[in-house]
Amino acid sequence: MIAEASRAGIGKLFLAKLGGMRAHVVAFLSQLMVVGALRPDDARLAAEHLRALLEAEIVEPLLLDARDASPSDGEIALAVERAVAAFLKAYAPAGH
């Protein structure tokens, strides 16, 4: 996908399709900020941080062909757990 992104606007089309899902994540994080479950901040940026954390352990090595095999369900679950834990540390409300 990345290698073909500039051909025929595939990258822009793919990003546009992701927009709806991203909007849901931004709205969800915004609501968590409103109710105090997360510290108030830029929800759009927080969503990008969460996405990057979720991709870091699994997606990046796959894109760089640095893995010999696809990750197991257990590896994915552990990577998600660590990503969410890091995100929550970064966006914890004051005093937590």
Phi, psi and omega in degrees: 000312183296318180296333182259003188304324184277346182281124175055026176071020183300318180299315179295321178296315180299314180297321178297320179294328178286342184305319180297316179293318178299321179299322178294318179295316179299315180297318179297313180295322177301315180296319177297326177290320180297318183275358175089007178285335173232154179290146179298132180193188178283107184296327179294316178293320177300320178296321178293321177298315179298315179301314181297319178296320180293329181274338192304312186278334187248305188292312183301312177299325178292317179297326182270006181055039182262004177243145178275338183216161175293149180290149176283166176302322179295318178297318180296314180299318180293319178296319178295316179301315180293321180296315180294321178298316178295318179299314181294327175295320182288326186247019177297144177295157181305138178087005180247000000 
